Amino acid sequence: MVFKTPSQQGHGEPDYIWTVSKYLPDQALIEYTVFTPERLWWITIRCWEDIPNQITKAEITYTYTGLTGKGNAMNEKALQSMYAYDLRDWEEAINYYLKTGKRREPH
């Protein structure tokens, strides 16, 4: 599967092109490769059940690669922004969906 989304960075960056690069439903794992002409990155999502607490948990891993100096600077900015919020946006969005079956509206 391949699809595109608008850039999250703005400032004239082209749309993001996404592809599913790994899909292992029996392991509850999916990996996306996302790219622009300046950079590419992988987002790996793995879910598992916490049986004693009867909940599903998710682990999200990002791997960034700049293809140009500008791409490296964009990656640095993206990482600073993500870690300023300690990646809580992902955690909250996924946990909300797992609990309700509905997409959480942006704040």
N, C-alpha and C positions, 0 to 999 in steps of 0.2 A: 504494500500500500504506500502511496506517495500522496502528500497533500502540502498545501502551503498556508501560512498564517502571516498576518502583518507583523512587522518587527516590533519587539517590545522596547527597543532602545530609542526608536524615533530618529531624528536628525538625519533623515534621508537614507537610512540603512535599508537595503532591499528586503523583500519578504523572506521569511524563513521557509526553506524547503525541508520537509520532514519525510523520513522513510522508516518503516519498521524494519530494523536490521536484525532483530532476534525476537522470536515469539515461541515461548515454551509454556503453553498453558498447563501442562502436567506439573510444572515447577512453579507456576504462578509468577512467571517472569516475562517481561517485555522490555525491549531496548529500542530506542529511537535514535537515529542518526539525523542531526539537524545541521543545515549548512547555509552559508551565504558565500559570495566570492571572497570574503575576507577571513572567514573562520568556519570551523566546524566543531561540533560537540556531540557527545553521546549522553543520553539520559537513560539509565537503567532503573527499572522499577521491579522490586520483588516483594510479593505479599506472602504472609504466613498467618496461620491461626495461633492465637495465644489461648490454648484450650482451657487452662484453669480460669481465665478471666472472660472466656467466651467472646473474644473480639478478634478482629483481623488487624494485623499491623502491616505497615508498608515501609520499605527501605528504598530511598531514592539516591542514586549516585550520579554525579555529573563528571564528565571528563572533557576538558576544553583543549582545543588546539587552534592557535592562530596561524593563518596561512600567509599573513603579511604583518608588518609592524602595526598597521592600523587595527588589524584583527586582534593582535595581542593586547593592544590598549583597550579595545572593546571588551575582550574577555575579562581583563582586570576590573573594569568598571562594573560589569555584570556580576562578578564574584563579590565585589565589595557591597553591592546592593543586596545580593542574596543573603550574605552573612550578616548584614546589618540587622536583618529580621530573623536570623538564625534559621532560615528556611521554614519558618512557621506557616507561611502561606500554603505551601504544598501539604504540610502535615494537616492543617486545619481543613483544607479543601478535600483531601482524600478521606480523612476520618469522617467528615460531614456526609460525604457520599456513601461511605460504607454503612453509616448509621441510618441514613434516611432514604438512600436510593435516589437522591436528587442532587443536582448540581447547586453548589452554593453560589449565590450572586456575589460579585465583587463588592468590597467595602466602599 
